[in-house]
Amino acid sequence: MNTTWRATRPGPDEFAPFYAGYIARVPDSDIIATMDSQIGETSKFLRSLPESVGDHRYAPEKWSIREVIGHMADAERVFTYRALRFSRADETPVEGFDENSYVANASFNRRSLDDLTGEFEHLRKASVHLFGSLDESAMTKRGVANGVEISVRALAFILAGHERHHIEILRTRYL
C-alpha cells in the first residue's frame, strides 16, 4: 500500500493562519509515524519530571506544569474529534473552544504528573489509531471548525506541532 501521501504537508488553504506555527514544527515525514514516535519521546520527558515540580508556573498568570499536560490532553481530544467528524463527511460546523476556560475548570492540579502523562499517552495512541486508519481521501476531507475550513490532514499536523510546542515551552520556560 502506497502511503507517501502521509508525508504531504497541508497547504495554507487547509488551515487558519494561527496554526501555521504548529505545522511548521513538524518534520517532513510520515505524520502518523511522527505522532506515534512522540508518544515515547514525550512520555519519557514527562515521566522524568519529579512530582514536586507539577505546580510550578514560570510566571504568576501562566498554567502550572500539570495544567500544561492537561491542556495537551484536552487539545488531543478536541482536535481528534474534529478529525473524526470531518473524515466521516460530517458537514456540521464545529465551534471553537476556550482552552483557558477548559484548564480553569479541569482541576488538573489535583492529579499526579504520572496520571496526566498516562492520560495523554492513551489519547495519543487513540489518535494514532484513528489517523492511521484513514486513507488519503479521508485525510483530505475538510470541515469548518471555529469558523474556518480545515482539513483532516492539517488536524494531524496541528496535533503533532501542538505537542512539540508545549514540550518546548516546558523545557525552556518551566525547567
Long-range contacts (C-beta under 8 A, 24 or more apart in sequence): 3-30, 5-136, 5-139, 6-30, 6-31, 6-32, 6-33, 6-139, 7-31, 8-153, 9-157, 10-151, 10-153, 10-154, 10-157, 13-149, 14-142, 14-149, 14-150, 14-151, 14-153, 14-154, 15-148, 15-150, 15-151, 15-154, 15-158, 16-146, 16-148, 16-150, 19-150, 19-154, 19-158, 19-161, 21-161, 21-165, 22-157, 22-158, 22-160, 22-161, 22-162, 22-164, 22-165, 23-154, 23-157, 23-158, 23-161, 24-161, 25-160, 25-161, 25-164, 25-165, 26-157, 26-160, 26-161, 26-164, 31-131, 31-153, 31-156, 31-157, 31-160, 32-128, 32-131, 32-132, 32-156, 34-160, 35-124, 35-127, 35-128, 35-131, 35-156, 35-159, 35-160, 36-128, 36-132, 38-124, 38-160, 38-163, 38-164, 39-121, 39-124, 39-125, 39-128, 42-120, 42-121, 42-124, 42-163, 42-167, 43-117, 43-120, 43-121, 45-167, 45-170, 45-171, 46-113, 46-116, 46-117, 46-120, 47-113, 47-114, 47-117, 49-113, 49-175, 51-112, 51-113, 51-114, 53-174, 53-175, 54-109, 54-112, 54-113, 55-109, 56-174, 57-174, 58-173, 58-174, 63-103, 64-108, 64-109, 65-113, 65-170, 65-174, 66-108, 66-109, 66-111, 66-113, 66-116, 67-103, 67-106, 67-108, 67-109, 68-166, 68-169, 68-170, 68-174, 69-108, 69-113, 69-116, 69-117, 69-120, 70-103, 70-106, 70-108, 70-111, 70-116, 71-99, 71-102, 71-103, 71-108, 71-166, 72-120, 72-162, 72-163, 72-166, 73-116, 73-119, 73-120, 73-123, 74-99, 74-102, 74-103, 74-106, 75-99, 75-159, 75-162, 76-120, 76-123, 76-124, 76-127, 76-159, 77-123, 79-155, 79-158, 79-159, 79-162, 80-123, 80-126, 80-127, 80-130, 80-155, 80-159, 82-143, 82-145, 82-150, 82-155, 83-127, 83-130, 83-131, 83-152, 83-155, 83-156, 84-130, 85-143, 86-141, 86-142, 86-143, 86-150, 86-151, 86-152, 86-155, 87-130, 87-134, 87-138, 87-139, 87-141, 87-152, 89-141, 90-143, 91-143, 92-143, 93-143, 93-144, 93-145, 93-147, 94-143, 94-144, 94-145, 94-146, 95-145, 95-146, 96-145, 96-146, 96-147, 124-163, 127-159, 131-156
